[in-house]
Amino acid sequence: MEIPRDGVLLRIFIGENHRYHRLPLYEAIVLKARENRLAGATVIRGVFGFGKSSRLHLAKPFRVSTDLPVVVELVDSREKIEGFLSVVDSMIDSGLVTLERAEILSLV
């Protein structure tokens, strides 16, 4: 294992129905992150949550739920994440974005 290095975790909270052109927004963000050579990206689908409107979104068996919460997590150096924020800003019109310090460990 490597010595930890400082990094940043960028989290983007959106709805699964949010779109960017013809793609789901979460997919478009991950593709842009890859294009910008960020170190990593993961999409996590929530089963229950609410956002700015306080409307609850819940996944239930045998029910097609609409617009469940999705979290896109991206990790890299502070410089690369801060540079990517302008890309994110141009892609989303609603949602929540957070930044957290992270210690990055790579398994060899």
C-alpha positions in Angstrom: 0.0 0.0 0.0 1.2 3.5 -0.8 1.7 6.3 1.7 -1.5 8.3 1.9 -1.7 11.4 -0.2 -4.0 14.4 0.2 -7.0 14.5 -2.1 -10.6 15.7 -2.3 -13.9 13.8 -2.5 -16.5 15.6 -4.6 -20.1 14.4 -4.0 -22.9 15.5 -6.3 -26.5 14.8 -5.1 -29.0 14.7 -7.9 -32.1 12.8 -9.0 -31.9 9.7 -11.3 -34.2 11.4 -13.8 -32.0 14.4 -14.3 -30.7 14.6 -17.8 -27.8 16.2 -19.7 -28.7 16.3 -23.3 -29.8 12.7 -24.0 -27.9 11.0 -21.2 -28.7 10.5 -17.6 -26.9 13.3 -15.8 -25.0 10.9 -13.5 -23.7 9.0 -16.6 -22.7 12.3 -18.4 -20.8 13.5 -15.3 -18.8 10.2 -15.0 -18.0 10.3 -18.7 -16.8 13.9 -18.4 -14.7 12.9 -15.3 -13.1 10.1 -17.3 -12.5 12.5 -20.2 -10.8 14.9 -17.8 -8.7 12.0 -16.4 -9.9 12.2 -12.8 -8.7 9.4 -10.6 -12.1 7.8 -9.9 -15.8 8.1 -10.1 -18.7 6.0 -8.6 -22.5 6.4 -8.9 -24.5 5.3 -5.9 -28.3 5.0 -6.2 -30.3 5.8 -3.1 -33.4 4.0 -2.0 -34.9 6.7 0.1 -34.3 10.4 0.5 -35.4 14.0 -0.1 -33.9 17.2 -1.4 -34.6 20.9 -1.5 -38.3 20.4 -2.1 -38.6 18.1 0.9 -40.5 15.7 -1.3 -39.7 12.1 -0.2 -38.4 9.7 -2.9 -38.7 6.0 -2.0 -38.0 2.8 -3.8 -40.7 0.1 -3.0 -41.1 -3.4 -4.4 -43.4 -3.7 -7.4 -43.7 0.1 -7.7 -42.0 2.2 -10.3 -40.5 5.0 -8.2 -39.7 8.3 -9.8 -36.5 10.3 -9.5 -34.7 8.3 -6.7 -31.6 10.0 -5.2 -28.3 9.5 -6.9 -24.9 10.4 -5.5 -21.9 10.8 -7.9 -18.6 10.5 -6.0 -15.4 11.7 -7.7 -11.9 11.6 -6.1 -8.6 13.2 -7.1 -6.2 16.0 -6.1 -7.6 19.3 -4.9 -6.4 21.0 -8.1 -8.0 18.5 -10.4 -11.3 18.5 -8.5 -11.4 22.3 -8.3 -10.8 22.4 -12.1 -13.6 20.0 -12.7 -16.1 22.1 -10.7 -16.7 24.4 -13.6 -17.6 21.4 -15.8 -20.1 20.2 -13.1 -21.5 23.7 -12.8 -22.2 23.8 -16.6 -24.0 20.5 -16.5 -26.4 20.7 -13.5 -29.1 23.2 -12.8 -30.2 21.7 -9.4 -28.7 19.5 -6.8 -26.2 19.7 -4.0 -22.4 19.6 -4.3 -20.1 18.9 -1.4 -16.3 18.8 -1.1 -14.5 16.8 1.6 -10.8 16.3 2.3 -9.7 12.7 1.6 -6.6 10.7 2.2 -6.0 8.7 -1.0 -4.5 5.2 -0.6 -3.9 3.1 -3.7 -3.7 -0.7 -3.3 -0.8 -2.0 -5.4 
